[in-house]
Amino acid sequence: MPTARRIAHEFLERRGLTTIFGNPGSNELPFLAELPEGFRYVLGLHEGVVVGMADGYAQATGRPVLVNLHAAAGSGNAMGALTNAVSSRSPLVLTAGQQVRSAIGLEAMLANVEATQLMRPLVGWAGEPSCAADVPRSLAQAVFEAELQRRPTYLSVPYDDWSAELDANAALTLDRSVQRASGPDEAQLRELAQELEAARNPVLVLGADLDTAGLFDRAVAFAEHRQLPVWVAPSPHRLPFPNRHPLFRGVLPAGIGAVSDAVAGHDLVLVLGAPVFRYHQHVPGPYLPEGTRLVQITDDAGAAARAPMGRALVADPGPVLASLLTRLPAVPGGDREFVPNPEPATAEGALHPEQVFAALRETQPADTCYVVESTSTNSAWWRQMDLRRPGSYFFPAAGGLGFGLPAAVGMAMGLEGRPVVGVIGDGSANYGITALWTAAQYRVPVTFVVLRNGTYGALRWFGSVLGTPDVPGTEIPGLDFTAIAAGYGVPATAVTELDDLRAQLKTTAAGPRLIQVDTAETTP
């Protein structure tokens, strides 16, 4: 009779979940025993890094990814990174080992007390099998829930369950499949098309979900078809539209009043694939200008339900865009020439971040995937980059630090043949620094560019915004990332001159490399 472990491995193999990101403990070893040959276990040295790598891999491949964590303590270590995966709607399947069943009630060492509650409310589903025979079904549910909800799930399994022999009923899980089919109906599409055509001055607001769903090119085609100006929704973790396109107006500011000011003059705001809206800085004001209507199209029912204004249609944005392209006539005219980048700003004593980003733009291939975690250089980034392809930009979706380094590793593992560059601030880098070891051990071809200004730049900026400029803990001098990288096995170099930076960026490497660049302090 097959064991629970054997059925679980075969189920994962059939579903394509053969790359496992993990940091195991004793409770997890029985699950990892006898892994089939086609499986790859990617070891991270901290659970936050493990989840960050899996998040990057899931976003790169568009598929669910299995994560292997250690009981309660390891799961707790992963929760900071999990916030980003939740906001990016990454289908991670988190598994954790549990004590043997007879020891859970005793709260023995490494028992995960009330395991199904530990990761809530972050995960979309959490479970623990009621008995060993329920392990395969529970694992299947964790996978299907992650796919259907596009949200991480969590499964705790007592480690003595894995060796239990199961009857033929358990094996029925192997042939299961669950699919979703949803779309707007004819009346909804007709009403939306009529509303757009009647609008005097409509504007598009596009969200990261469009890039996730492979709708980047379709969004461009629709904007050009109707000559609609395009904003990207606030705090984007992916880019759904080319940022130098003549119709691109920028990334909306993340404040209530500021968003309202940005869309002033438009009578209709059509939001596709984004919440309404992910505010950050508290900027009071009206949600929308007087006389402006908002329509939101999203497949995220929760985002639709919690929006404070407007009309929402819960539907896949893909069919909506396809329908609008055929229902609405083309608007003639419009400039198709992309807007040139301005000359980069300069600074005294160090490179300006704009100079660094201009060097990246000029030296890196056009299809480079950038994983960015340098908040204080946000304005400089959008001024100097020219991103025209899907999957070109990734950012920590919940703002949780520690995403950049591990996500870049996961991206590079998932995007074989496509260049990956991590652009990381010196403050952010410390939260996921052990990802360097994984990059070195697995010879992941990724370039890390660490911007070193010796401060928590975004925090200092917020000090001025909040009227608290004199708080402690905003300076981090004395960090040498070349020495740190060398200790983890990643070749590294430090540059202070623009010509040296360009020369380094033009070189290629078979594995990971790190370039430390001293930069001037800037604000978002």
FENLIN-V882733 format. One record per residue. N is the residue number from 1. RES is the residue in one letter. PSI is psi in whole degrees, 0 to 359 (* if undefined). OMEGA is omega in whole degrees, 0 to 359 (none if undefined). D_FIRST is the distance of its C-alpha to the first C-alpha in whole Angstrom. Layout:
N/RES/PSI/OMEGA/D_FIRST ; N/RES/PSI/OMEGA/D_FIRST
//
This chain:
1/M/140/182/0 ; 2/P/151/176/4 ; 3/T/164/175/7 ; 4/A/321/179/10 ; 5/R/314/183/12 ; 6/R/317/179/10 ; 7/I/318/179/10 ; 8/A/314/180/14 ; 9/H/318/181/15 ; 10/E/322/178/14 ; 11/F/313/180/16 ; 12/L/321/180/19 ; 13/E/317/180/19 ; 14/R/328/181/20 ; 15/R/358/179/22 ; 16/G/14/179/24 ; 17/L/65/185/24 ; 18/T/355/171/23 ; 19/T/121/183/26 ; 20/I/125/174/26 ; 21/F/129/184/29 ; 22/G/170/171/29 ; 23/N/95/192/30 ; 24/P/158/169/27 ; 25/G/190/184/28 ; 26/S/322/182/25 ; 27/N/339/185/23 ; 28/E/346/185/22 ; 29/L/320/179/21 ; 30/P/328/176/18 ; 31/F/322/186/17 ; 32/L/346/179/19 ; 33/A/146/174/17 ; 34/E/34/176/16 ; 35/L/135/178/18 ; 36/P/160/185/18 ; 37/E/324/185/21 ; 38/G/357/181/23 ; 39/F/149/175/23 ; 40/R/123/178/26 ; 41/Y/119/180/26 ; 42/V/111/184/30 ; 43/L/130/170/31 ; 44/G/153/186/34 ; 45/L/356/176/36 ; 46/H/143/187/37 ; 47/E/328/176/34 ; 48/G/320/177/37 ; 49/V/321/179/38 ; 50/V/311/180/34 ; 51/V/322/178/34 ; 52/G/318/177/38 ; 53/M/317/179/36 ; 54/A/321/177/33 ; 55/D/313/178/36 ; 56/G/318/180/38 ; 57/Y/318/180/35 ; 58/A/318/179/34 ; 59/Q/326/180/38 ; 60/A/320/186/38 ; 61/T/338/184/35 ; 62/G/16/183/35 ; 63/R/158/174/31 ; 64/P/150/180/29 ; 65/V/139/179/28 ; 66/L/134/178/26 ; 67/V/135/183/27 ; 68/N/110/183/26 ; 69/L/165/182/28 ; 70/H/107/169/28 ; 71/A/215/185/28 ; 72/A/316/184/31 ; 73/A/313/179/34 ; 74/G/322/177/33 ; 75/S/320/177/32 ; 76/G/319/178/36 ; 77/N/335/184/37 ; 78/A/350/192/36 ; 79/M/329/177/37 ; 80/G/313/178/41 ; 81/A/331/181/39 ; 82/L/329/179/37 ; 83/T/322/178/40 ; 84/N/317/181/41 ; 85/A/325/177/38 ; 86/V/313/183/38 ; 87/S/332/176/42 ; 88/S/357/179/41 ; 89/R/45/180/38 ; 90/S/130/184/35 ; 91/P/69/178/32 ; 92/L/138/175/30 ; 93/V/101/183/27 ; 94/L/126/174/27 ; 95/T/145/179/24 ; 96/A/143/176/25 ; 97/G/146/178/23 ; 98/Q/156/175/24 ; 99/Q/165/174/24 ; 100/V/150/188/21 ; 101/R/321/185/22 ; 102/S/346/184/24 ; 103/A/353/184/26 ; 104/I/312/181/27 ; 105/G/333/178/29 ; 106/L/352/186/31 ; 107/E/47/176/32 ; 108/A/163/177/31 ; 109/M/133/179/32 ; 110/L/13/170/30 ; 111/A/137/179/29 ; 112/N/91/186/29 ; 113/V/129/183/31 ; 114/E/57/187/31 ; 115/A/324/183/29 ; 116/T/343/179/29 ; 117/Q/343/189/33 ; 118/L/314/187/34 ; 119/M/1/176/34 ; 120/R/147/7/36 ; 121/P/16/184/38 ; 122/L/312/184/37 ; 123/V/154/179/34 ; 124/G/339/178/33 ; 125/W/142/176/30 ; 126/A/140/181/28 ; 127/G/165/172/25 ; 128/E/127/184/23 ; 129/P/142/179/20 ; 130/S/337/178/20 ; 131/C/173/182/17 ; 132/A/323/181/14 ; 133/A/342/182/12 ; 134/D/358/183/15 ; 135/V/308/181/15 ; 136/P/317/180/14 ; 137/R/318/180/17 ; 138/S/319/178/19 ; 139/L/318/178/19 ; 140/A/319/179/20 ; 141/Q/319/179/23 ; 142/A/318/180/24 ; 143/V/313/183/24 ; 144/F/321/178/26 ; 145/E/319/178/28 ; 146/A/319/180/29 ; 147/E/314/185/30 ; 148/L/319/182/32 ; 149/Q/345/190/34 ; 150/R/58/182/34 ; 151/R/146/179/34 ; 152/P/149/175/32 ; 153/T/168/187/29 ; 154/Y/129/179/27 ; 155/L/122/176/24 ; 156/S/129/184/24 ; 157/V/120/174/20 ; 158/P/134/191/20 ; 159/Y/344/176/19 ; 160/D/351/178/16 ; 161/D/329/191/14 ; 162/W/330/182/13 ; 163/S/0/181/11 ; 164/A/138/177/9 ; 165/E/135/187/6 ; 166/L/158/181/6 ; 167/D/185/186/7 ; 168/A/334/180/8 ; 169/N/320/182/11 ; 170/A/327/182/11 ; 171/A/346/178/10 ; 172/L/338/177/14 ; 173/T/329/186/15 ; 174/L/331/184/15 ; 175/D/7/184/18 ; 176/R/150/169/20 ; 177/S/148/179/24 ; 178/V/127/181/27 ; 179/Q/154/176/30 ; 180/R/137/174/33 ; 181/A/119/181/37 ; 182/S/150/178/40 ; 183/G/161/179/44 ; 184/P/153/178/47 ; 185/D/173/185/49 ; 186/E/317/182/52 ; 187/A/319/180/54 ; 188/Q/318/179/53 ; 189/L/319/180/53 ; 190/R/317/179/57 ; 191/E/317/181/58 ; 192/L/316/179/57 ; 193/A/319/180/59 ; 194/Q/322/180/62 ; 195/E/320/178/62 ; 196/L/317/183/61 ; 197/E/329/181/64 ; 198/A/343/183/66 ; 199/A/141/180/66 ; 200/R/319/184/69 ; 201/N/73/182/67 ; 202/P/160/178/64 ; 203/V/146/177/61 ; 204/L/140/167/58 ; 205/V/115/186/56 ; 206/L/143/182/52 ; 207/G/170/183/49 ; 208/A/332/182/47 ; 209/D/335/178/44 ; 210/L/319/178/46 ; 211/D/320/178/45 ; 212/T/320/184/42 ; 213/A/5/180/41 ; 214/G/29/184/43 ; 215/L/15/181/46 ; 216/F/304/184/49 ; 217/D/325/180/51 ; 218/R/323/178/51 ; 219/A/320/177/52 ; 220/V/314/181/55 ; 221/A/318/181/56 ; 222/F/316/179/56 ; 223/A/317/179/58 ; 224/E/323/180/60 ; 225/H/321/183/61 ; 226/R/1/182/62 ; 227/Q/50/182/64 ; 228/L/131/172/62 ; 229/P/148/187/62 ; 230/V/124/166/59 ; 231/W/151/169/58 ; 232/V/138/182/55 ; 233/A/153/184/54 ; 234/P/150/175/54 ; 235/S/55/183/52 ; 236/P/140/174/50 ; 237/H/353/172/47 ; 238/R/160/182/47 ; 239/L/119/183/50 ; 240/P/6/186/50 ; 241/F/144/181/53 ; 242/P/130/189/55 ; 243/N/353/174/58 ; 244/R/11/178/61 ; 245/H/143/181/61 ; 246/P/338/178/64 ; 247/L/350/183/63 ; 248/F/129/180/61 ; 249/R/350/178/62 ; 250/G/186/175/60 ; 251/V/127/180/58 ; 252/L/139/175/59 ; 253/P/155/188/60 ; 254/A/44/176/57 ; 255/G/148/185/60 ; 256/I/304/181/61 ; 257/G/325/181/64 ; 258/A/321/176/64 ; 259/V/316/180/61 ; 260/S/317/178/64 ; 261/D/322/184/67 ; 262/A/327/183/65 ; 263/V/11/178/64 ; 264/A/140/180/68 ; 265/G/348/178/70 ; 266/H/132/180/67 ; 267/D/343/179/66 ; 268/L/128/176/63 ; 269/V/116/178/60 ; 270/L/113/182/57 ; 271/V/124/182/54 ; 272/L/121/173/51 ; 273/G/37/180/47 ; 274/A/152/168/48 ; 275/P/164/176/49 ; 276/V/98/338/52 ; 277/F/167/177/53 ; 278/R/87/180/52 ; 279/Y/158/178/55 ; 280/H/282/178/55 ; 281/Q/141/180/59 ; 282/H/101/178/61 ; 283/V/95/185/63 ; 284/P/159/178/65 ; 285/G/179/177/66 ; 286/P/147/177/65 ; 287/Y/322/180/62 ; 288/L/152/174/63 ; 289/P/156/179/67 ; 290/E/133/179/69 ; 291/G/0/180/69 ; 292/T/131/177/65 ; 293/R/153/179/62 ; 294/L/135/174/59 ; 295/V/128/182/56 ; 296/Q/130/175/52 ; 297/I/117/181/49 ; 298/T/149/173/46 ; 299/D/6/178/42 ; 300/D/100/184/42 ; 301/A/324/179/43 ; 302/G/318/178/43 ; 303/A/323/179/46 ; 304/A/318/185/48 ; 305/A/326/186/48 ; 306/R/356/181/49 ; 307/A/141/185/52 ; 308/P/354/182/55 ; 309/M/166/173/57 ; 310/G/178/178/57 ; 311/R/137/183/55 ; 312/A/142/172/51 ; 313/L/115/180/49 ; 314/V/103/183/46 ; 315/A/159/175/45 ; 316/D/122/181/43 ; 317/P/338/182/46 ; 318/G/303/178/46 ; 319/P/329/179/47 ; 320/V/312/178/49 ; 321/L/316/180/51 ; 322/A/318/180/50 ; 323/S/317/181/52 ; 324/L/326/178/55 ; 325/L/326/182/56 ; 326/T/332/184/56 ; 327/R/329/186/58 ; 328/L/138/178/61 ; 329/P/153/178/63 ; 330/A/144/174/64 ; 331/V/119/185/66 ; 332/P/165/175/68 ; 333/G/188/179/70 ; 334/G/139/180/68 ; 335/D/127/179/68 ; 336/R/1/179/65 ; 337/E/130/179/66 ; 338/F/146/184/64 ; 339/V/127/180/66 ; 340/P/153/177/66 ; 341/N/144/176/65 ; 342/P/164/174/68 ; 343/E/135/182/70 ; 344/P/144/175/67 ; 345/A/158/179/69 ; 346/T/167/179/70 ; 347/A/162/179/70 ; 348/E/135/174/72 ; 349/G/348/180/71 ; 350/A/165/177/67 ; 351/L/142/172/66 ; 352/H/141/178/65 ; 353/P/328/178/62 ; 354/E/324/177/63 ; 355/Q/322/178/64 ; 356/V/315/183/61 ; 357/F/324/175/59 ; 358/A/321/178/62 ; 359/A/320/176/61 ; 360/L/313/181/57 ; 361/R/323/185/58 ; 362/E/341/185/61 ; 363/T/338/186/58 ; 364/Q/150/178/55 ; 365/P/153/184/53 ; 366/A/336/182/54 ; 367/D/17/180/50 ; 368/T/138/174/49 ; 369/C/123/181/47 ; 370/Y/126/172/48 ; 371/V/116/191/47 ; 372/V/129/173/49 ; 373/E/68/178/50 ; 374/S/82/191/53 ; 375/T/322/186/55 ; 376/S/349/179/58 ; 377/T/19/186/59 ; 378/N/313/181/58 ; 379/S/318/180/61 ; 380/A/323/180/62 ; 381/W/308/184/58 ; 382/W/336/176/59 ; 383/R/327/190/62 ; 384/Q/341/183/62 ; 385/M/154/178/58 ; 386/D/93/187/58 ; 387/L/114/188/54 ; 388/R/1/186/54 ; 389/R/155/176/51 ; 390/P/153/176/47 ; 391/G/34/183/45 ; 392/S/342/189/48 ; 393/Y/132/178/48 ; 394/F/140/185/46 ; 395/F/152/179/47 ; 396/P/114/192/45 ; 397/A/330/179/45 ; 398/A/4/182/45 ; 399/G/9/181/48 ; 400/G/122/182/45 ; 401/L/149/182/47 ; 402/G/2/181/44 ; 403/F/318/195/43 ; 404/G/301/183/45 ; 405/L/307/181/44 ; 406/P/321/180/40 ; 407/A/323/178/40 ; 408/A/322/177/42 ; 409/V/312/179/40 ; 410/G/320/177/37 ; 411/M/312/183/39 ; 412/A/328/177/40 ; 413/M/330/182/36 ; 414/G/339/182/36 ; 415/L/64/182/39 ; 416/E/128/179/39 ; 417/G/352/178/43 ; 418/R/131/182/44 ; 419/P/142/178/46 ; 420/V/129/178/46 ; 421/V/127/174/48 ; 422/G/123/179/48 ; 423/V/106/194/51 ; 424/I/134/173/51 ; 425/G/155/183/53 ; 426/D/334/175/54 ; 427/G/314/181/53 ; 428/S/323/188/50 ; 429/A/327/185/49 ; 430/N/339/183/48 ; 431/Y/338/181/46 ; 432/G/30/191/43 ; 433/I/332/183/45 ; 434/T/351/174/41 ; 435/A/337/178/40 ; 436/L/322/181/43 ; 437/W/314/179/40 ; 438/T/317/179/38 ; 439/A/319/180/40 ; 440/A/315/184/41 ; 441/Q/325/182/38 ; 442/Y/7/179/36 ; 443/R/53/181/40 ; 444/V/127/182/40 ; 445/P/85/183/43 ; 446/V/142/177/45 ; 447/T/125/175/48 ; 448/F/124/174/49 ; 449/V/110/182/53 ; 450/V/120/179/53 ; 451/L/116/185/57 ; 452/R/111/173/58 ; 453/N/1/174/61 ; 454/G/16/181/60 ; 455/T/163/162/60 ; 456/Y/87/190/58 ; 457/G/317/181/60 ; 458/A/323/180/58 ; 459/L/320/178/59 ; 460/R/322/178/62 ; 461/W/318/179/63 ; 462/F/329/176/61 ; 463/G/320/178/64 ; 464/S/323/179/67 ; 465/V/319/184/65 ; 466/L/0/181/65 ; 467/G/30/180/68 ; 468/T/64/186/66 ; 469/P/351/188/67 ; 470/D/20/182/68 ; 471/V/151/178/64 ; 472/P/171/171/63 ; 473/G/24/180/60 ; 474/T/0/180/60 ; 475/E/138/181/61 ; 476/I/67/181/59 ; 477/P/167/171/61 ; 478/G/12/180/60 ; 479/L/131/178/57 ; 480/D/98/184/56 ; 481/F/343/175/53 ; 482/T/320/178/54 ; 483/A/320/179/53 ; 484/I/314/180/50 ; 485/A/317/179/49 ; 486/A/322/179/50 ; 487/G/331/177/48 ; 488/Y/356/177/45 ; 489/G/16/180/45 ; 490/V/123/176/47 ; 491/P/138/185/50 ; 492/A/154/177/53 ; 493/T/154/177/56 ; 494/A/136/178/59 ; 495/V/147/177/61 ; 496/T/348/182/64 ; 497/E/147/184/66 ; 498/L/319/180/66 ; 499/D/321/177/66 ; 500/D/320/179/64 ; 501/L/314/179/61 ; 502/R/318/181/61 ; 503/A/318/179/61 ; 504/Q/318/182/58 ; 505/L/336/180/56 ; 506/K/343/179/57 ; 507/T/158/177/55 ; 508/T/159/180/52 ; 509/A/150/181/49 ; 510/A/334/181/46 ; 511/G/205/182/44 ; 512/P/156/172/45 ; 513/R/156/181/49 ; 514/L/134/176/51 ; 515/I/118/177/54 ; 516/Q/128/183/56 ; 517/V/123/175/59 ; 518/D/125/184/62 ; 519/T/157/176/63 ; 520/A/152/179/65 ; 521/E/134/177/64 ; 522/T/175/179/64 ; 523/T/156/180/63 ; 524/P/*/none/60
//
